[in-house]
Amino acid sequence: MTGMVSSPRRGRIDTLEVARAVAAIAVVAFHSNTVANANYADIPTYSILDLGERGVDFFFVLSGFIMMYSGGRFLGEKKEFLPFVRRRFLRLYPVLWVVVVLSLIGNLLIDGQGPKTGTLVTSLTLLPSLDVPNPPVIWTLRHEVMFYALFALVILSRKAGGALIGLWFVGIAFQTVQHLSGQAGLTGLYAFVFSPINLQFFMGALIGWIYLRGYQVNGLLVFTLGLTALVLFSALTVYAGVPTREVFDYNVPHEALWDILFGLAFMVVVLGLAELNKNTKMLSLLVFLGAASYAIYLVHLPVMGLVGRLSANIVPDFITTVGGAQILLMIAAILAGSLLHIAFEQPFAKLARTYFFPRPAKTAPQDNL
């Protein structure tokens, strides 16, 4: 660290918006392998795309950073509790409900499968659950909502909320130690609540606090170090043949190590990118894709599944055998998510600002992440 500025940072961080776009596209690429194999015959899979699942780790670290950056100034300020909850609710749920309903309708029309009550409830509410939601990528939002709820309690009461989030951290640390020692540790919903992956929220919150306080670092150096660590850890997973994450099994001990390593790498990357923002101009298209990343993330699996089914007998083999299937699915997903962002997410956000936030919000614009 090279010092501290006199006033805290404010405003949108375009470098992180672009990083969100990259992370969302990485997750889309990861799932394109699975969807392509389920719909096209005799096509190759590309193990390099499996690294895209680590985009989830980036989003968890980024969430911790953004919560501290946009809400860290209001810890213990009760009057900010309801505005915070309202902002989080309006940011997450309306577009989520659109995607869940459309996905369930699609399943009903195509497969004749109606939603199970439990699946419908946990998908629409994001309540803690071990059930597979619809679409399955919603599993990450269950963790996000849990973190947001505890953070909101710290805004409501610094002491009581701080005690609860401290106990949560202790439970996560206990489960992490159990996993690192090869033990399954807590089971059931306890394993979900205290999963080692939740440590990444704390990692992000730590660098969010550093950034919010105005401490300055060499952005390029920090980003380079983080990116180098990210490449190294990715190479290690490939070399060691580490399997992809067992999403709905929270008792896989070896995953804790990689959650920590990738969390630390992204922690450094995020801090470096945040610091680089003041001297870096991002392409408007990439910033747009970052803003649309939530919609892209939510809608990509249903869209790729539909496109895979419709195009399986249409796309020539010479295209699918050279990665064309994965590229087609990725393009469809990104376009669909962008359209959802333009047609619903952006207009709804404008509506929410008009009717729910008639005065300028005190929180930083980056709260939209």
NORMO-V774707 format. One record per pair of residues at least 4 apart in sequence whose C-alpha atoms are under 7 Angstrom apart, sorted by the first residue. I is the first residue (numbers start at 0). J is the second residue. If there is no record, write none. Layout:
BEGIN
i=I j=J
i=I j=J
END
This chain:
BEGIN
i=0 j=214
i=0 j=215
i=0 j=216
i=1 j=215
i=1 j=216
i=2 j=214
i=2 j=215
i=3 j=213
i=3 j=214
i=3 j=215
i=4 j=213
i=4 j=214
i=6 j=213
i=7 j=211
i=7 j=212
i=7 j=213
i=8 j=211
i=8 j=213
i=9 j=363
i=10 j=363
i=10 j=364
i=10 j=365
i=11 j=364
i=11 j=365
i=12 j=16
i=12 j=273
i=12 j=276
i=12 j=365
i=13 j=17
i=13 j=276
i=13 j=281
i=13 j=286
i=14 j=18
i=14 j=272
i=14 j=273
i=14 j=276
i=14 j=281
i=15 j=19
i=15 j=272
i=15 j=273
i=16 j=20
i=16 j=286
i=16 j=289
i=16 j=290
i=17 j=21
i=17 j=285
i=17 j=286
i=17 j=289
i=18 j=22
i=19 j=23
i=19 j=289
i=19 j=292
i=20 j=24
i=20 j=285
i=20 j=288
i=20 j=289
i=20 j=292
i=21 j=25
i=22 j=26
i=22 j=54
i=22 j=57
i=23 j=27
i=23 j=54
i=23 j=292
i=23 j=295
i=23 j=296
i=24 j=28
i=25 j=29
i=25 j=51
i=25 j=52
i=25 j=54
i=26 j=30
i=26 j=51
i=26 j=52
i=26 j=54
i=27 j=31
i=27 j=299
i=27 j=329
i=28 j=48
i=28 j=51
i=28 j=329
i=29 j=48
i=29 j=49
i=29 j=50
i=29 j=51
i=29 j=52
i=30 j=34
i=31 j=35
i=31 j=325
i=31 j=328
i=31 j=329
i=32 j=36
i=32 j=44
i=32 j=325
i=33 j=37
i=34 j=38
i=34 j=303
i=34 j=304
i=34 j=307
i=35 j=39
i=35 j=307
i=35 j=324
i=35 j=325
i=36 j=42
i=38 j=307
i=38 j=308
i=38 j=311
i=39 j=311
i=42 j=319
i=42 j=320
i=43 j=320
i=50 j=233
i=53 j=57
i=54 j=58
i=55 j=59
i=56 j=60
i=56 j=261
i=56 j=262
i=57 j=61
i=57 j=265
i=58 j=62
i=59 j=63
i=59 j=199
i=59 j=200
i=60 j=64
i=60 j=199
i=60 j=200
i=60 j=202
i=60 j=203
i=60 j=262
i=60 j=265
i=60 j=266
i=61 j=65
i=61 j=203
i=61 j=269
i=62 j=66
i=62 j=200
i=62 j=203
i=63 j=67
i=63 j=200
i=63 j=201
i=63 j=202
i=63 j=203
i=63 j=204
i=64 j=68
i=64 j=203
i=64 j=204
i=64 j=206
i=64 j=207
i=65 j=69
i=65 j=207
i=65 j=366
i=66 j=70
i=66 j=71
i=66 j=204
i=67 j=71
i=67 j=204
i=67 j=207
i=67 j=208
i=68 j=207
i=68 j=208
i=68 j=211
i=69 j=362
i=69 j=363
i=69 j=365
i=69 j=366
i=70 j=362
i=73 j=79
i=73 j=154
i=74 j=153
i=74 j=154
i=74 j=157
i=75 j=153
i=75 j=154
i=75 j=155
i=75 j=156
i=75 j=157
i=76 j=154
i=76 j=155
i=77 j=154
i=77 j=155
i=77 j=156
i=79 j=83
i=79 j=154
i=80 j=84
i=80 j=151
i=80 j=154
i=80 j=155
i=81 j=85
i=82 j=86
i=83 j=87
i=83 j=151
i=84 j=88
i=84 j=151
i=85 j=89
i=86 j=90
i=87 j=91
i=88 j=92
i=89 j=93
i=91 j=95
i=92 j=96
i=93 j=97
i=94 j=98
i=94 j=344
i=95 j=99
i=96 j=100
i=96 j=123
i=97 j=101
i=98 j=102
i=98 j=297
i=98 j=298
i=99 j=103
i=99 j=122
i=99 j=123
i=99 j=133
i=99 j=134
i=100 j=104
i=101 j=105
i=102 j=106
i=102 j=133
i=102 j=134
i=102 j=301
i=103 j=107
i=103 j=114
i=104 j=108
i=105 j=109
i=106 j=110
i=106 j=111
i=106 j=112
i=107 j=111
i=107 j=112
i=107 j=113
i=114 j=118
i=114 j=119
i=115 j=119
i=116 j=120
i=117 j=121
i=118 j=122
i=118 j=130
i=118 j=132
i=118 j=133
i=119 j=123
i=120 j=124
i=121 j=125
i=121 j=126
i=121 j=128
i=121 j=132
i=122 j=132
i=122 j=133
i=122 j=137
i=125 j=140
i=125 j=141
i=126 j=141
i=127 j=141
i=128 j=188
i=129 j=188
i=129 j=247
i=131 j=135
i=132 j=137
i=132 j=138
i=134 j=300
i=134 j=301
i=136 j=297
i=137 j=141
i=139 j=143
i=140 j=144
i=141 j=145
i=142 j=146
i=143 j=147
i=144 j=148
i=145 j=149
i=146 j=150
i=147 j=151
i=148 j=152
i=149 j=153
i=149 j=160
i=149 j=164
i=150 j=154
i=151 j=155
i=152 j=156
i=152 j=160
i=153 j=157
i=153 j=160
i=153 j=161
i=156 j=160
i=157 j=161
i=158 j=162
i=159 j=163
i=160 j=164
i=161 j=165
i=162 j=166
i=163 j=167
i=164 j=168
i=165 j=169
i=166 j=170
i=167 j=171
i=168 j=172
i=169 j=173
i=170 j=174
i=170 j=193
i=171 j=175
i=171 j=193
i=171 j=194
i=171 j=195
i=171 j=198
i=172 j=176
i=173 j=177
i=174 j=178
i=174 j=184
i=174 j=185
i=174 j=193
i=174 j=194
i=174 j=195
i=175 j=179
i=175 j=195
i=175 j=255
i=176 j=180
i=177 j=181
i=177 j=182
i=177 j=183
i=177 j=184
i=178 j=182
i=178 j=183
i=178 j=184
i=178 j=252
i=178 j=253
i=178 j=255
i=179 j=252
i=179 j=253
i=179 j=255
i=179 j=256
i=181 j=252
i=182 j=252
i=183 j=250
i=183 j=251
i=183 j=252
i=185 j=189
i=185 j=190
i=186 j=190
i=186 j=250
i=187 j=191
i=188 j=192
i=189 j=193
i=190 j=194
i=190 j=249
i=190 j=250
i=191 j=249
i=193 j=197
i=194 j=249
i=195 j=255
i=195 j=258
i=196 j=258
i=198 j=202
i=199 j=203
i=199 j=262
i=200 j=204
i=201 j=205
i=202 j=206
i=202 j=266
i=203 j=207
i=203 j=266
i=204 j=208
i=205 j=209
i=206 j=210
i=206 j=270
i=207 j=211
i=208 j=212
i=209 j=213
i=209 j=214
i=210 j=214
i=216 j=274
i=217 j=221
i=218 j=222
i=218 j=271
i=218 j=272
i=218 j=274
i=218 j=275
i=219 j=223
i=219 j=271
i=219 j=275
i=220 j=224
i=221 j=225
i=221 j=267
i=221 j=268
i=221 j=271
i=222 j=226
i=222 j=267
i=222 j=268
i=222 j=271
i=222 j=272
i=223 j=227
i=224 j=228
i=225 j=229
i=225 j=264
i=225 j=265
i=225 j=267
i=225 j=268
i=226 j=230
i=226 j=268
i=227 j=231
i=228 j=232
i=228 j=264
i=229 j=233
i=229 j=261
i=229 j=264
i=230 j=234
i=231 j=235
i=232 j=236
i=233 j=237
i=234 j=238
i=235 j=239
i=236 j=240
i=236 j=241
i=237 j=241
i=254 j=258
i=255 j=259
i=256 j=260
i=257 j=261
i=258 j=262
i=259 j=263
i=260 j=264
i=261 j=265
i=262 j=266
i=263 j=267
i=264 j=268
i=265 j=269
i=266 j=270
i=267 j=271
i=268 j=272
i=269 j=273
i=270 j=274
i=271 j=275
i=272 j=276
i=275 j=279
i=281 j=286
i=282 j=286
i=283 j=287
i=284 j=288
i=285 j=289
i=286 j=290
i=287 j=291
i=288 j=292
i=291 j=295
i=291 j=336
i=291 j=337
i=291 j=340
i=292 j=296
i=293 j=297
i=294 j=298
i=294 j=336
i=294 j=339
i=294 j=340
i=295 j=299
i=295 j=332
i=295 j=333
i=295 j=336
i=295 j=337
i=298 j=302
i=298 j=336
i=299 j=303
i=299 j=332
i=299 j=336
i=300 j=304
i=301 j=305
i=302 j=306
i=302 j=332
i=303 j=307
i=303 j=328
i=303 j=331
i=303 j=332
i=304 j=308
i=305 j=309
i=306 j=310
i=306 j=328
i=307 j=311
i=307 j=328
i=310 j=314
i=314 j=318
i=315 j=319
i=316 j=320
i=317 j=321
i=318 j=322
i=318 j=323
i=319 j=323
i=319 j=324
i=322 j=326
i=323 j=327
i=324 j=328
i=325 j=329
i=326 j=330
i=327 j=331
i=328 j=332
i=329 j=333
i=330 j=334
i=331 j=335
i=332 j=336
i=333 j=337
i=334 j=338
i=335 j=339
i=336 j=340
i=337 j=341
i=338 j=342
i=339 j=343
i=339 j=344
i=340 j=344
i=340 j=345
i=341 j=345
i=342 j=346
i=343 j=347
i=344 j=348
i=345 j=349
i=346 j=350
i=347 j=351
i=348 j=352
i=349 j=353
i=350 j=354
i=351 j=355
i=351 j=356
i=352 j=356
i=352 j=357
i=353 j=357
i=356 j=360
i=362 j=366
END
